[in-house]
Amino acid sequence: MLVLAIAPATAGAEARVTVTGAAGAPVAAPATYSEPAATLQAALTDGTASVAVRQGAATKLTLRVGMPAAARLAAGTFDVAAGASIALTPNACGATPLAGTFTLHHAVPGVRQTAPTELYLTAAVRCGAGPAVTTIAVRLQRAKSRTAAKEAPKAFLPVIDGLSSAWSTASGQAVFAPFGGPRTRFAKKRQTYLSQGLDGGRAVVQHLTFAHRRLGSDLELWRLQPKQRLPLRGVNTRQWEWGGALSGDWLLFQRGEFDARSKSVRLVNLKTGARRALATARGRATGLEPGDLNGDFATYKRCTTRCRVTRYQLTTRRTISPRPPKGFSDYAPAVLGDGTLYFARARPGCGRSVSIMRLAPGTATPVKVASVARGHDIQKMDATLFAGTRLVLYERYSCNFRVTTRDDVRVVDAPPVPPAS
C-alpha cells in the first residue's frame, strides 16, 4: 500500500485568512475569516495555489496565484511584472489588471495530491499602478497534517516527481499517475512491468520477459500522454538493464544484476548519446545498485561487508560518500536537484534500527529525518521538491518473509511553520 508518513507538525492546527486594505485598493475593508465560522478550501496544481473562503452558501473571497512561465510551484516571492499571476475575487479594480506580488512560504500536498494539509501564502495586490495595496495572508494547517496516511494498497517501487507519482503492483503492472491527467498502465499477460523513472511527462519502465529459457530485463522509455514508446538507443543488451531514473536528457541505469559477476552503474544522454560509467564491480561478493537522478546529481550504492551510498555530480564528476558509523550500513539513496542526499541507515539484518537520513549540500554530517518501525526495512527511495516541501517516497517491506507485505511510504520533510505576524 502507499502510505503518507509525515513528521509531526511544528504548530497547532489553524485555518485563517486575513485581509487588510485601504481606500482605492482591490479590497478596501479589512476582514478576518477563520474556521469554523467560515470554511477554507485550498487547492494545488503543478504551478498554482488557491484558496476559497465560504460562509454558508456564499463565497466571500477567492485567491489564486500562479508561477511565472508555468514553472513548478516553489517557495519564494514572485511578481506579476515578472510573469506571475494573481487572481482575486471580489476586487474593485474593474477593468484595471491586478498588479503586485505573492510570497509562498510552503505548502504540503494532501493524501493522493488532493487538498493541501498546509498552505502558508501572502499576496500583496493593487489596481494597476495605484498606490493602495490589499494584503491577503493565508495560514492553513489541518489537524494532524503531518501524520501517516495510506494512499494505495500493495504498491512498491515508488517514483515521485512533483505532484506526479508512479508505483508497481503485485500483478506485474507499472502505474504512472501524472498530476491532472489520466493514469497510464503498463501491463501484458505473462510479462512484468516495473515502475522506474518519471520526468516531464516521460516514464522509464523495466520490462521483464521470459524467452528461450531465460529471464531478460530491458528498459523502455515512454511518453505518457499520448501514450507513445520513444527510442532508447545504446541502453539495452543481452545483459540485464534495470534501475532506470530519468532527469532531463540523462538516464541513469544499471547493466547487470545486483550480484552479477560483472555490473556497472551508467549514465547515457538521450539527446547526444554521450555515455559514462559511474561505478563498476566484479565478483558476486560486491553488490552494486543505482539510486536516483535529479538535475545535476545521481546516486548509487555499493555493498561489500557493509553498504555505502554515493552522490555523483554530473557537471564536476565529483563524488560524495558519507561513511556510516561502525555497525551500520547506508543504502537506498535518493537526491534532490540541489544536491540534498537522502538514504536509509540501519544495523545488519532486516528491520534493525532503520532510519531515513538527510545530508544537506555543503555539510558533512547527515541528520535523521524519520524512523521506520522495527521489523520493517526499506528497498527503494525517490525524492522531489515541491512548493518549498521536500518529499521522500520509499518502499517499505516487512521482515516476515513468510508473508511479506510491501507499501510505499512518503515522508514530508517540510520547513517549520512561519511565525504569525
Solvent accessible surface area in square Angstrom, and as a share of the most:
residue,aa,sasa,rsa
1,M,59,0.27
2,L,10,0.05
3,V,13,0.07
4,L,3,0.01
5,A,26,0.20
6,I,16,0.08
7,A,36,0.28
8,P,112,0.71
9,A,42,0.32
10,T,84,0.49
11,A,46,0.36
12,G,59,0.57
13,A,64,0.50
14,E,37,0.17
15,A,15,0.12
16,R,74,0.27
17,V,0,0.00
18,T,43,0.25
19,V,2,0.01
20,T,68,0.40
21,G,28,0.27
22,A,52,0.41
23,A,93,0.72
24,G,63,0.60
25,A,2,0.02
26,P,3,0.02
27,V,30,0.17
28,A,50,0.39
29,A,68,0.53
30,P,100,0.63
31,A,34,0.26
32,T,83,0.48
33,Y,34,0.13
34,S,41,0.26
35,E,59,0.26
36,P,137,0.86
37,A,86,0.66
38,A,3,0.02
39,T,65,0.38
40,L,1,0.01
41,Q,93,0.42
42,A,11,0.08
43,A,48,0.37
44,L,10,0.05
45,T,54,0.31
46,D,54,0.28
47,G,12,0.11
48,T,20,0.12
49,A,0,0.00
50,S,29,0.19
51,V,3,0.02
52,A,13,0.10
53,V,0,0.00
54,R,82,0.30
55,Q,68,0.30
56,G,79,0.76
57,A,113,0.88
58,A,49,0.38
59,T,68,0.40
60,K,81,0.35
61,L,6,0.03
62,T,46,0.27
63,L,1,0.00
64,R,119,0.43
65,V,1,0.00
66,G,3,0.03
67,M,19,0.09
68,P,30,0.19
69,A,105,0.81
70,A,93,0.72
71,A,46,0.35
72,R,88,0.32
73,L,2,0.01
74,A,39,0.30
75,A,50,0.39
76,G,29,0.28
77,T,88,0.51
78,F,37,0.15
79,D,55,0.28
80,V,43,0.25
81,A,98,0.76
82,A,76,0.59
83,G,47,0.45
84,A,6,0.05
85,S,55,0.35
86,I,17,0.09
87,A,55,0.42
88,L,5,0.03
89,T,84,0.49
90,P,79,0.50
91,N,55,0.28
92,A,82,0.64
93,C,13,0.08
94,G,71,0.68
95,A,110,0.85
96,T,60,0.35
97,P,103,0.65
98,L,28,0.14
99,A,20,0.16
100,G,3,0.03
101,T,41,0.24
102,F,1,0.00
103,T,54,0.31
104,L,2,0.01
105,H,69,0.31
106,H,0,0.00
107,A,0,0.00
108,V,0,0.00
109,P,1,0.01
110,G,1,0.01
111,V,41,0.24
112,R,139,0.51
113,Q,28,0.12
114,T,87,0.51
115,A,60,0.46
116,P,3,0.02
117,T,24,0.14
118,E,0,0.00
119,L,0,0.00
120,Y,5,0.02
121,L,3,0.01
122,T,55,0.32
123,A,0,0.00
124,A,35,0.27
125,V,1,0.00
126,R,83,0.30
127,C,24,0.15
128,G,20,0.19
129,A,105,0.82
130,G,25,0.24
131,P,132,0.83
132,A,19,0.15
133,V,62,0.36
134,T,0,0.00
135,T,44,0.26
136,I,0,0.00
137,A,29,0.23
138,V,2,0.01
139,R,35,0.13
140,L,1,0.01
141,Q,2,0.01
142,R,79,0.29
143,A,78,0.60
144,K,163,0.69
145,S,2,0.01
146,R,6,0.02
147,T,63,0.36
148,A,71,0.55
149,A,28,0.22
150,K,132,0.56
151,E,22,0.10
152,A,22,0.17
153,P,104,0.65
154,K,149,0.63
155,A,0,0.00
156,F,42,0.18
157,L,28,0.14
158,P,0,0.00
159,V,3,0.01
160,I,7,0.04
161,D,22,0.11
162,G,0,0.00
163,L,6,0.03
164,S,18,0.11
165,S,17,0.11
166,A,0,0.00
167,W,19,0.07
168,S,0,0.00
169,T,28,0.16
170,A,87,0.68
171,S,88,0.56
172,G,9,0.09
173,Q,49,0.22
174,A,0,0.00
175,V,0,0.00
176,F,0,0.00
177,A,19,0.15
178,P,25,0.15
179,F,73,0.30
180,G,80,0.77
181,G,34,0.33
182,P,87,0.55
183,R,132,0.48
184,T,8,0.04
185,R,120,0.44
186,F,6,0.02
187,A,59,0.46
188,K,111,0.47
189,K,158,0.67
190,R,212,0.77
191,Q,55,0.24
192,T,41,0.24
193,Y,14,0.05
194,L,24,0.12
195,S,0,0.00
196,Q,9,0.04
197,G,3,0.03
198,L,13,0.06
199,D,32,0.17
200,G,70,0.67
201,G,37,0.36
202,R,55,0.20
203,A,0,0.00
204,V,0,0.00
205,V,0,0.00
206,Q,9,0.04
207,H,24,0.11
208,L,27,0.13
209,T,48,0.28
210,F,144,0.60
211,A,54,0.42
212,H,181,0.81
213,R,227,0.83
214,R,93,0.34
215,L,86,0.43
216,G,9,0.09
217,S,2,0.02
218,D,55,0.29
219,L,0,0.00
220,E,9,0.04
221,L,7,0.04
222,W,42,0.15
223,R,90,0.33
224,L,2,0.01
225,Q,93,0.41
226,P,101,0.63
227,K,99,0.42
228,Q,89,0.40
229,R,131,0.48
230,L,29,0.14
231,P,84,0.53
232,L,27,0.13
233,R,190,0.69
234,G,33,0.32
235,V,1,0.00
236,N,57,0.29
237,T,62,0.36
238,R,191,0.70
239,Q,92,0.41
240,W,53,0.18
241,E,0,0.00
242,W,42,0.15
243,G,15,0.15
244,G,2,0.02
245,A,8,0.06
246,L,8,0.04
247,S,15,0.10
248,G,39,0.38
249,D,64,0.33
250,W,43,0.15
251,L,0,0.00
252,L,0,0.00
253,F,3,0.01
254,Q,0,0.00
255,R,32,0.12
256,G,2,0.02
257,E,68,0.30
258,F,70,0.29
259,D,73,0.38
260,A,14,0.11
261,R,168,0.61
262,S,48,0.31
263,K,4,0.02
264,S,7,0.05
265,V,0,0.00
266,R,69,0.25
267,L,1,0.00
268,V,4,0.03
269,N,15,0.08
270,L,51,0.26
271,K,160,0.68
272,T,101,0.59
273,G,40,0.39
274,A,49,0.38
275,R,162,0.59
276,R,48,0.17
277,A,62,0.48
278,L,26,0.13
279,A,6,0.05
280,T,81,0.47
281,A,8,0.06
282,R,196,0.71
283,G,33,0.31
284,R,138,0.50
285,A,95,0.73
286,T,25,0.15
287,G,4,0.04
288,L,0,0.00
289,E,30,0.14
290,P,11,0.07
291,G,17,0.16
292,D,9,0.05
293,L,7,0.04
294,N,36,0.19
295,G,44,0.42
296,D,36,0.18
297,F,18,0.08
298,A,0,0.00
299,T,0,0.00
300,Y,17,0.07
301,K,28,0.12
302,R,86,0.31
303,C,12,0.07
304,T,88,0.51
305,T,142,0.83
306,R,77,0.28
307,C,22,0.13
308,R,72,0.26
309,V,0,0.00
310,T,17,0.10
311,R,28,0.10
312,Y,15,0.06
313,Q,45,0.20
314,L,9,0.04
315,T,107,0.62
316,T,65,0.38
317,R,149,0.54
318,R,183,0.67
319,T,77,0.45
320,I,72,0.37
321,S,42,0.27
322,P,14,0.09
323,R,172,0.63
324,P,3,0.02
325,P,63,0.39
326,K,193,0.82
327,G,33,0.31
328,F,38,0.16
329,S,22,0.14
330,D,0,0.00
331,Y,28,0.11
332,A,8,0.06
333,P,4,0.03
334,A,0,0.00
335,V,0,0.00
336,L,1,0.01
337,G,41,0.39
338,D,81,0.42
339,G,0,0.00
340,T,1,0.01
341,L,1,0.00
342,Y,0,0.00
343,F,0,0.00
344,A,0,0.00
345,R,26,0.10
346,A,2,0.02
347,R,98,0.36
348,P,87,0.55
349,G,56,0.54
350,C,41,0.25
351,G,2,0.02
352,R,101,0.37
353,S,62,0.40
354,V,4,0.03
355,S,15,0.10
356,I,0,0.00
357,M,18,0.08
358,R,46,0.17
359,L,7,0.03
360,A,35,0.27
361,P,61,0.39
362,G,90,0.86
363,T,69,0.40
364,A,97,0.75
365,T,101,0.59
366,P,21,0.13
367,V,73,0.42
368,K,121,0.51
369,V,27,0.15
370,A,26,0.20
371,S,71,0.46
372,V,14,0.08
373,A,61,0.47
374,R,198,0.72
375,G,29,0.28
376,H,52,0.23
377,D,8,0.04
378,I,5,0.02
379,Q,76,0.34
380,K,41,0.17
381,M,5,0.02
382,D,11,0.06
383,A,2,0.02
384,T,6,0.03
385,L,89,0.44
386,F,0,0.00
387,A,0,0.00
388,G,20,0.19
389,T,0,0.00
390,R,64,0.23
391,L,0,0.00
392,V,0,0.00
393,L,7,0.04
394,Y,6,0.02
395,E,2,0.01
396,R,52,0.19
397,Y,32,0.12
398,S,11,0.07
399,C,28,0.17
400,N,84,0.43
401,F,140,0.59
402,R,233,0.85
403,V,104,0.60
404,T,56,0.32
405,T,73,0.42
406,R,88,0.32
407,D,10,0.05
408,D,0,0.00
409,V,1,0.00
410,R,4,0.01
411,V,4,0.02
412,V,0,0.00
413,D,16,0.08
414,A,16,0.12
415,P,36,0.22
416,P,93,0.58
417,V,20,0.11
418,P,25,0.16
419,P,123,0.77
420,A,65,0.51
421,S,162,1.05
